[in-house]
Amino acid sequence: MHRRRLKIFCRVRMPSVIRRYLSQELLLYWLVFTLVLWLVLVTARFSLYLGQAAEGHLPADTVLTLLGLKSVGFLVFLLPLTLFLALLWLLGRLNRDYEALALGASGIGLFQLYRALSMPVLLVSLLVALLSFYLVPYTAQQGYRLRAEAQRQIDAGALTPGRFHTLHNGRWLLYARRAGTAAGTLDEVFVHIRQDGGSQVLVARQAGFRQFGDGERFMLLRDGYRYDTDPAQPGYRVLHYDEYALRLNAPLAEDEHKWDAVKTSALLGDTRPEAQAQLQLRGSRALSVLVLGLLAVPLGQFRPGTSRFYPMWLGVLVFTAYFNLLGTAEVWLAHGQVPGWLGLWWVHLGFVAALIVLVKPWRWRRVA
């Protein structure tokens, strides 16, 4: 009896007008959710960059460029989330407005919904794959390079006289009383340098800036004193100098590898656990769109008359658990704590198993 009912249920075809209606509604909600959350993240990042520029850690003319590059990376995380929320919002609205009742009365159920919503889900999955494998690594590489170059080009224009500035991750404290008469110079400069074995204090009558051919930038202190202190010994040592050079920008460290900026083609030939973890993470982002799309339909199953918010809270919990597990699995894989063949796939398989548990009792029930 159940088999015959399932065959009849599966043979019901959804009219094309309903498929277009559901697809258009889903895309509309997805675009709205994406735009709102993207603007929130961009605004927060913009405030952070403005603060860094005000403190002299970042040139002001690079803020918008860095923001544009970083905003592309936000989409890789946002698109799976916003599509999942849009699916749950759509199904919740169908329940609230009793459209679910009309669809159920027409014989439209689980499989027909999957078919109607499959095209938007596949398109978003393809978009996330293109972003993850190609565009985001490029923008991340450009962002890291621009930020490094910007930090290497700190000059007198970024150091406002009459204010304290911190450099080198807070280890340097710099103060200049006023701007010099010559362009690009500062007068009556104070520099405190915190070191592991003590600290240094430098005062100078004047300071200028110089860049050499290899890109290294130095602050040249003229006619001043250096005070060296050692916590293990009393007193301090005083040295007078005519000219003293402080390197403003540390050389770019080769060991500070940014895996999210490595090209996908380079990751394919790299057998290191970190490379394989990053490669699987990029593939998991696109795969997560499909898994979340499959999960959304049974989570928002037809319950005519209920609030549109009822599947949303459960969806947020599911998404949080899903992506937290993906992040944990990526760390384990990068540190060699799980074998490469297992990688991140166990997370996806676990949620697919949860999908089967959700779908199994519902697929035999006639929607009313």
SULJONOR-V513470 format. One record per run of one state. SS is the DSSP state (A for helix, B for strand, O for the rest). FROM is the first residue (numbers start at 0). LEN is the number of residues. If there is no record, write none. Layout:
ss->{SS,SS}
from->{FROM,FROM}
len->{LEN,LEN}
//
This chain:
ss->{O,A,O,A,O,A,O,A,O,A,O,A,O,B,O,B,O,B,O,B,O,B,O,B,O,A,O,A,O,A,O,A,O,A,O}
from->{0,1,11,15,54,59,96,98,105,109,151,155,158,163,167,171,179,185,195,197,211,216,229,235,247,258,261,263,268,272,299,309,334,344,363}
len->{1,10,4,39,5,37,2,7,4,42,4,3,5,4,4,8,6,10,2,14,5,13,6,12,11,3,2,5,4,27,10,25,10,19,5}
//
